[in-house]
Amino acid sequence: MVNSFIDFLSAYPSKYHVVEGFRRLLVNAGFTELCLKKEWNIKPGGRYFTTRGGSSLIAFVVGTEAKEKGYRIIATHSDTPSLRVKPTPDMLLNGMHKCNTEIYGGAILYSWFDRPLSIAGRISVETEDPLHPKDMLVDLRKPVGIIPSVAIHFNRQVNESFTVNKQIDMSVLLQTADGMKGQMTLLEIVASSVGVSTSDILDYDLYFYDTTPTSVIGLDDEDSIISGSRLDDLMMAFPAFEALCRTSTDGGIGRMVCLFDNEEVGSLSKQGANSPLLRNIFDRISEKLNYTTEESQRVIYNSFLMSSDVAHALHPNHSGLHDPTSRPVLNGGVVCKINANQKYMSDGNSSAILQSLCRQAGVSCQIFVNRSDMAGGSTLGNIVTSQLDIHGVDIGCPILGMHSLRETAGVKDFTDSLLLFDTFFKNSNY
């Protein structure tokens, strides 16, 4: 399973590619694709999915007894902190051809230095209908850029203090350039990679990514760890979709996996968790199954949500940053995330449900809380509940280096999450 995940990360390097990867997985598992702009034809027990904005995907198995048993929902996200290619990206200075970038999300910027980078995403190509340009996936597949560090000889304080200027320091070196004589612009290279002309490209959503392969490392296979990019949050999304694909309609419960975009920038988008997307999909399912308004509400109140984003693991060199008693470790099990001020949706009841499911699945359950003197972040759970009144819990696999270009996680935690999701989708007694 871990090898399949690593192959997936390599094959699908942007959020748009990720959606395409999961689309293929679902189609191969017998799911039917539904278009948001067209009429839906769904039946109890059917398996369906739909996409939004090219970067969000919601897949579901229609419960035959959903009014009484609701849906089991896993929420994840497709996006990751990254460097976005700006419009008019080419910069020519001092014999160098650079790419102008903008920071997406809360990236650990120094982790991007001195790494071979490529570009992936999508372009929008002109068609005869101005309201419907054609989207095409782009992946240059080879290293095309690097962000070089300043030598220590020019910055003697680099190991004591280092401040990154997002405009100056984060432009990506593409190649040397003699006034661009005979050389292609970045957009020309992108256009050539998919067989179109630059004049056909109206706009794009392109991002740099690390070309260094994901690795499994460690002295002992039993305690090995994963080192790679975009573990947040594909480490949770991949087992969620795997569990959904191999579930059945037994028990009458509905099953659903939500892959939202823009979690890293607040989820305020048409394809984000803080949009009516999930609410609208529930409404359409209810209408097609001839549910009354009261029955539709029963479906939601009988449902349970696992907000599944990664969690902070105990740092081996900085244990003082963590709570003294709740300290999740790599390969220690799935993490329940709790916050007294409701940064997470977990409460005592939903935490108990998670721990019970973990026992049934045969996996360990760890607890994460922040130090009381340290502010924490939030995740998808409370964002979803701003749109949908649903009970649930915030969980995640523990990782190190969250928002670094390369993050670190436990192999056992990854396999445990799949066991948990399998159990969650099979359980019909909640």
Residue pairs with C-beta under 8 A, 6 or more apart in sequence:
1 239
1 242
1 414
1 415
1 418
2 216
2 226
2 411
2 414
2 415
4 238
5 234
5 235
5 238
5 239
5 414
6 213
6 214
6 216
6 226
6 228
8 21
8 234
8 238
9 214
9 228
9 229
9 230
9 234
10 213
10 214
11 17
11 21
12 18
12 20
12 21
13 118
13 120
13 139
13 209
14 120
14 121
14 122
14 137
14 139
14 207
14 209
15 55
15 78
15 79
15 80
15 261
16 54
16 55
16 120
16 121
16 122
16 135
16 137
16 205
17 120
17 137
17 139
18 55
18 78
18 234
18 237
18 259
19 51
19 54
19 55
19 56
19 57
19 78
19 259
20 137
22 57
22 59
22 237
22 241
22 259
23 33
23 49
23 51
23 57
25 241
25 242
25 245
26 33
26 47
26 49
26 59
26 241
26 244
26 245
27 33
28 245
29 47
29 245
29 246
30 47
31 47
31 48
31 49
31 59
31 245
32 46
32 47
32 48
32 49
33 48
33 49
33 50
33 51
34 40
34 42
34 48
34 49
34 50
35 50
36 50
36 51
36 52
40 48
40 284
40 288
41 288
42 48
42 62
42 285
42 288
42 289
43 62
44 62
44 63
44 64
44 289
45 61
45 62
45 64
45 249
46 61
46 62
47 59
47 60
47 61
47 62
48 59
48 60
48 61
48 62
49 57
49 58
49 59
49 60
50 57
50 58
50 281
51 57
51 58
52 58
52 270
52 271
52 277
53 261
53 269
53 270
53 271
54 122
54 135
55 78
55 79
55 261
55 262
55 271
56 78
56 258
56 259
56 260
56 261
56 271
56 272
56 277
57 78
57 258
57 259
58 256
58 257
58 258
58 259
58 277
58 278
58 281
59 241
59 244
59 256
59 257
60 71
60 254
60 255
60 256
60 257
60 281
60 285
61 244
61 247
61 249
61 254
61 255
61 256
62 249
62 254
62 285
62 289
63 69
63 70
63 71
63 249
63 252
63 253
63 254
63 255
64 249
64 252
65 251
65 252
65 253
66 252
66 253
66 254
66 289
66 299
66 302
67 291
67 295
67 298
67 299
67 302
68 252
68 298
68 302
69 251
69 252
69 253
69 254
69 302
69 428
69 430
70 253
70 254
70 298
70 299
70 300
70 301
70 302
70 303
70 304
70 430
71 253
71 254
71 255
71 256
71 299
71 303
71 304
72 253
72 254
72 255
72 256
72 303
72 304
72 306
72 424
72 425
72 427
72 430
73 255
73 256
73 257
73 258
73 303
73 304
73 305
73 306
73 390
73 392
74 236
74 240
74 243
74 244
74 256
74 257
74 258
74 305
74 306
74 308
74 421
74 424
75 257
75 258
75 260
75 273
75 305
75 306
75 307
75 308
75 380
75 381
75 384
76 233
76 236
76 237
76 240
76 257
76 258
76 259
76 260
76 308
76 309
76 380
77 233
77 237
77 259
77 260
77 261
77 262
77 263
77 264
77 273
77 309
77 380
78 233
78 234
78 237
78 259
78 260
78 261
79 104
79 105
79 261
79 262
79 263
79 264
79 265
80 105
80 229
80 230
80 232
80 233
80 234
80 264
81 103
81 104
81 105
81 106
81 107
81 108
81 264
81 403
82 104
82 105
82 107
82 207
82 208
82 209
83 101
83 102
83 103
83 104
83 107
83 112
83 117
83 170
83 172
83 207
83 208
84 101
84 102
84 103
84 104
84 205
84 206
84 207
85 99
85 100
85 101
85 119
85 121
85 186
85 204
85 206
85 207
85 208
86 99
86 100
86 101
86 102
87 203
88 100
89 99
89 100
89 101
89 186
89 187
90 97
90 98
90 99
90 100
90 180
90 185
90 186
90 187
91 97
91 98
91 99
91 100
91 171
92 98
92 177
92 179
92 180
95 176
95 177
95 178
96 173
96 175
96 176
96 177
97 173
97 174
97 175
97 176
97 177
97 180
97 183
98 171
98 172
98 173
98 174
99 145
99 171
99 172
99 174
99 186
99 208
100 171
101 170
101 171
101 172
101 208
103 109
103 166
103 170
104 207
104 264
104 265
105 264
105 265
105 403
106 264
106 403
107 403
107 405
108 401
108 403
108 404
108 405
109 164
109 166
109 169
109 170
110 162
110 164
111 401
111 404
111 405
111 406
112 147
112 170
112 208
112 405
113 147
113 148
113 149
114 146
114 147
114 148
114 149
115 146
115 147
115 210
115 211
115 212
115 405
116 143
116 146
116 210
116 211
116 212
117 143
117 144
117 145
117 146
117 147
117 172
117 208
117 209
117 210
117 211
118 139
118 140
118 141
118 142
118 143
118 144
118 145
118 208
118 209
118 211
119 138
119 139
119 140
119 144
119 145
119 186
119 190
119 206
119 207
119 208
119 209
120 137
120 138
120 139
120 140
120 206
120 207
120 209
121 137
121 138
121 204
121 205
121 206
121 207
122 135
122 136
122 137
122 138
122 204
122 205
122 206
123 135
123 136
123 138
123 190
123 191
123 194
123 196
123 201
123 203
123 204
123 206
124 133
124 134
124 135
124 136
124 201
124 202
124 203
124 204
125 133
125 134
125 135
125 136
125 196
125 200
125 201
125 202
126 133
126 134
126 200
126 201
126 202
127 133
127 134
133 202
136 194
136 196
137 194
138 190
138 193
138 194
138 204
138 206
139 193
140 189
140 190
140 193
142 211
143 211
144 174
144 189
145 172
145 173
145 174
145 208
146 172
146 173
147 169
147 170
147 171
147 172
147 173
148 173
149 158
150 158
152 158
152 159
155 162
164 170
172 208
174 186
175 183
177 183
184 192
185 198
187 198
187 201
187 204
188 198
190 201
190 204
190 206
191 197
191 198
191 200
191 201
209 229
209 230
210 229
210 405
210 406
212 229
212 406
213 228
214 226
214 227
214 228
214 229
215 226
215 227
215 228
216 224
216 225
216 226
216 227
216 411
217 224
217 225
217 226
217 227
218 224
218 225
222 412
223 331
223 410
223 412
224 410
224 411
225 330
225 331
225 408
225 409
225 410
225 411
226 235
226 408
226 409
226 410
226 411
226 414
227 406
227 407
227 408
228 406
228 407
229 405
229 406
229 407
230 407
231 310
231 399
231 407
231 408
231 409
232 309
232 310
232 399
232 402
232 403
232 407
233 263
233 308
233 309
233 310
235 310
235 397
235 399
235 409
235 414
235 417
236 308
236 309
236 310
236 396
236 397
236 417
237 257
237 259
237 308
239 414
239 417
239 418
239 421
240 257
240 308
240 421
241 257
241 259
242 418
242 421
243 418
243 421
243 422
243 424
243 425
244 255
244 256
244 257
244 421
244 425
246 422
247 255
247 422
247 425
247 426
250 426
250 428
251 426
251 427
251 428
252 428
253 425
253 427
253 428
254 299
254 303
255 425
258 273
258 278
258 384
260 267
260 271
260 272
260 273
260 277
260 380
261 269
261 271
261 272
262 268
262 269
262 271
262 272
263 272
263 273
263 309
263 379
263 380
263 383
266 272
266 274
267 273
267 274
267 275
267 380
267 383
268 274
268 275
269 275
270 277
271 277
272 383
273 380
273 383
273 384
273 387
274 383
274 386
274 387
275 387
276 387
278 384
278 387
278 388
279 387
279 388
282 296
282 299
282 300
282 388
283 296
286 295
286 296
286 299
291 299
300 388
300 389
300 390
301 389
301 390
301 391
303 390
303 391
304 350
304 353
304 390
304 391
304 392
304 393
304 430
305 345
305 381
305 384
305 385
305 390
305 391
305 392
305 393
306 354
306 392
306 393
306 395
306 421
306 424
307 344
307 345
307 379
307 380
307 381
307 384
307 392
307 393
307 394
307 395
308 380
308 395
308 396
308 417
309 379
309 380
309 394
309 396
310 396
310 397
310 398
310 399
310 402
310 407
310 409
311 328
311 335
311 337
311 368
311 395
311 396
311 397
311 398
311 399
312 322
312 328
312 368
312 398
312 399
312 402
313 328
313 329
313 330
313 398
313 399
313 400
313 409
313 410
314 322
314 327
314 328
314 329
314 398
315 321
315 322
315 400
319 327
321 371
321 374
322 371
323 368
323 369
323 370
323 371
323 372
326 338
326 366
326 367
326 368
326 369
328 335
328 366
328 367
328 368
328 398
329 366
329 398
330 398
330 399
330 400
330 408
330 409
330 410
330 413
331 410
331 411
331 412
331 413
332 364
332 366
332 398
332 410
332 413
333 358
333 363
333 364
333 365
333 366
333 413
333 416
334 354
334 358
334 363
334 364
334 365
334 366
334 395
334 396
334 397
334 413
334 416
334 417
334 420
335 365
335 366
335 367
335 368
335 395
335 396
335 397
335 398
336 346
336 351
336 354
336 355
336 365
336 366
336 367
336 368
336 393
336 394
336 395
337 344
337 346
337 368
337 369
337 379
337 394
337 395
337 396
338 344
338 346
338 351
338 367
338 368
338 369
338 394
339 346
339 369
339 370
339 376
342 382
343 376
343 377
343 378
343 379
343 382
344 378
344 379
344 381
344 382
344 394
345 381
345 382
345 384
345 385
345 392
345 393
345 394
346 354
346 381
346 392
346 393
346 394
349 391
350 391
350 392
350 393
351 367
351 393
353 393
353 430
354 365
354 393
354 395
355 365
357 420
357 423
357 424
357 427
358 364
358 365
358 420
360 423
360 427
361 416
361 419
361 420
361 422
361 423
362 419
363 416
363 419
363 420
364 416
366 398
368 396
368 398
370 376
379 394
379 396
380 394
381 392
381 393
381 394
384 390
384 392
385 392
395 420
397 409
397 410
397 413
397 414
397 416
397 417
398 409
398 410
398 413
399 407
399 408
399 409
400 407
400 408
400 409
401 407
401 408
